Amino acid sequence: MSTIAIVGAGPGLGLSIARRFGKEGFTVALVSRSQGRLDDLVGQLEKDGITAAGFAADILDRPALTGALHRATERFGPVDVLEFSPAPKQADDPALTPVSALEVNVENIQQQIDYYVYGAVTAVQAVLPAMIERGSGTLLFTTGASSALVFPQMGNVGIASGALRNWVLALNATLADKGVYATHVPLATWIGQGGPETQPDTIAETYWDLYIKRDEAERLYSTL
Ligand SMILES: NC(=O)c1ccc[n+]([C@@H]2O[C@H](COP(=O)([O-])OP(=O)(O)OC[C@H]3O[C@@H](n4cnc5c(N)ncnc54)[C@H](OP(=O)(O)O)[C@@H]3O)[C@@H](O)[C@H]2O)c1
């Protein structure tokens, strides 16, 4: 049975991606900060007959994130698909508040870099060596649209998520001959706040489609 690990798993897109891959027979490992919230998501997946478990970790705590992915591997076997889509909540994470291009300073970039770049690098390091050894695997990354498009009000977020995007595009090129596929989805939408095209279950189809076709380094998902 194949396993997908979703880093930054919540009730929106994370749960929908979990369901989409679970429906295809994947076992699901969920990573976010609260074991209680993870257990609730696992319960929802189990109702759909999907095998899932939650491994609590904060992506800003790199040893904890590595540990969570190692525990997922111990429980379910190697991770076949890593999906990275944490969504900061400003109330919980004031240091991650977006600032405009004019307000950017070293301090308000640093936490965004920790979150997007160091978080993703840590997650990838926990699973990629085994993927390369097996000659198969998929790395899916999600960011907001400021990673790829100009949103002046998202100055610090755009710097960090744009750096993550650049790395994913480089991974895509570098891993092509190693059987591992890396791709990036910049989301230019407000999830769940519009018509069917904004609903997380609809957006999750994009991830399954990318996983199956494996021929795009990036797919912009835009409803704006
Ligand atoms: N929502 C939107 O309108 C929108 C728009 C554009 C792009 N996006 C992107 O789309 C993706 C999914 O968004 P979504 O809103 O649907 O999110 P979601 O999948 O419902 O939840 C994401 C989860 O990330 C977890 N998280 C936040 N900070 C974390 C941390 N430091 N360590 C570990 N986990 C953390 C949170 O859970 P805990 O609090 O329990 O840790 C949250 O529930 C994200 O990449 C987001 O940036 C969203």
The ligand as an ORCA input file, in Angstrom:
! r2SCAN-3c Opt
* xyz 0 1
  N      -6.981     29.138      2.695
  C      -6.777     29.862      1.602
  O      -7.643     30.613      1.140
  C      -5.467     29.754      0.864
  C      -5.170     30.646     -0.162
  C      -3.983     30.497     -0.877
  C      -3.106     29.478     -0.538
  N      -3.398     28.645      0.497
  C      -2.464     27.571      0.811
  O      -3.164     26.332      0.654
  C      -2.692     25.378      1.586
  C      -3.832     24.804      2.388
  O      -4.547     25.834      3.019
  P      -5.835     25.530      3.918
  O      -6.294     26.828      4.440
  O      -6.794     24.662      3.185
  O      -5.155     24.739      5.116
  P      -5.569     23.344      5.788
  O      -5.124     22.210      4.950
  O      -6.983     23.385      6.263
  O      -4.685     23.424      7.117
  C      -3.331     23.672      7.132
  C      -2.865     23.341      8.514
  O      -1.504     23.718      8.658
  C      -1.244     23.558     10.035
  N      -0.121     24.376     10.435
  C      -0.046     25.725     10.511
  N       1.118     26.097     11.006
  C       1.813     24.946     11.257
  C       3.079     24.674     11.803
  N       3.878     25.659     12.250
  N       3.483     23.389     11.905
  C       2.683     22.376     11.509
  N       1.451     22.576     10.992
  C       1.021     23.850     10.874
  C      -2.515     24.019     10.771
  O      -2.868     23.052     11.755
  P      -2.485     23.277     13.312
  O      -2.882     24.687     13.638
  O      -3.292     22.230     14.008
  O      -1.011     23.050     13.387
  C      -3.570     24.039      9.656
  O      -4.759     23.413     10.044
  C      -1.624     26.108      2.408
  O      -0.371     25.856      1.822
  C      -1.980     27.557      2.243
  O      -0.868     28.418      2.419
  C      -4.541     28.768      1.209
*
